[in-house]
Amino acid sequence: MVRNPHLEQDWAAAAVSSPVLLDAIRAAVGQNVAVENSFLVMKWPGQEFEVPWHQDGIDSRIELDPGKSVAAWLALTDATATTGCLDVIVGSHRRGYLPYGPEAETGRPRGRADTVRGEPDGRPISLPVRAGRAVLMDMRLLHRSGSNTGNGVRIGLNVRYVAPGACLRRDLTCPSLFPVSGSGWPSRSAEGEGDST
Ligand SMILES: O=C(O)CCC(=O)C(=O)O
């Protein structure tokens, strides 16, 4: 798992700024768009690596307004049920943000820092995605992924996009927002850049 590759690596900065992707993001949240966070998740075949149930818009350091933010999951390799694609619970976003806690409390050894408490209600479906394609998710949508039991590596890039005013709460370790669309953001080099809610 590599946190915020878009801040360090040109390929990732280009991926989160892809025009086709940004058109879809702008349709969801408007013209001014910044990346709040990205995660590169590599699942090697045969290695146990589950990402537990969680909602992208909330964790111990941030809460995002679901009306002003959207999550994208980009498949850099084919993601299938065998290689550990996302599982989602359709309609779960309607129940809003759920109580969450550190992953260690759930007994699962690896993955993200925060996860929803307990097993969520609803029947999960697998969401296979071909390499080069992406899915957009409501920030409240419950999702997880299983281990890769296939033959090749499975690589995905999870990106949280925000419009101005989307970040309801931030802690001091949050990296700066990374503007990718619109003129309503401070320059990337500006001191103290970030969201102003
Ligand atoms: O790539 C995965 O398997 C899950 C990633 C994810 O859900 C996340 O980073 O929020």
The ligand as an SDF file (V2000), in Angstrom:
LIG
                    3D

 10  9  0  0  0  0  0  0  0  0999 V2000
   -7.7920   -1.5570   -3.6290 O   0  0  0  0  0  0  0  0  0  0  0  0
   -8.4730   -2.1460   -2.7780 C   0  0  0  0  0  0  0  0  0  0  0  0
   -8.5070   -3.3550   -2.7190 O   0  0  0  0  0  0  0  0  0  0  0  0
   -9.3200   -1.3620   -1.8170 C   0  0  0  0  0  0  0  0  0  0  0  0
   -8.8820    0.0390   -1.6990 C   0  0  0  0  0  0  0  0  0  0  0  0
   -9.8510    0.8760   -0.9520 C   0  0  0  0  0  0  0  0  0  0  0  0
  -10.9900    0.5590   -0.8140 O   0  0  0  0  0  0  0  0  0  0  0  0
   -9.3900    2.1180   -0.3620 C   0  0  0  0  0  0  0  0  0  0  0  0
   -8.1940    2.4270   -0.3970 O   0  0  0  0  0  0  0  0  0  0  0  0
  -10.2570    2.8490    0.1570 O   0  0  0  0  0  0  0  0  0  0  0  0
  1  2  2  0
  2  3  1  0
  2  4  1  0
  4  5  1  0
  5  6  1  0
  6  7  2  0
  6  8  1  0
  8  9  2  0
  8 10  1  0
M  END
$$$$
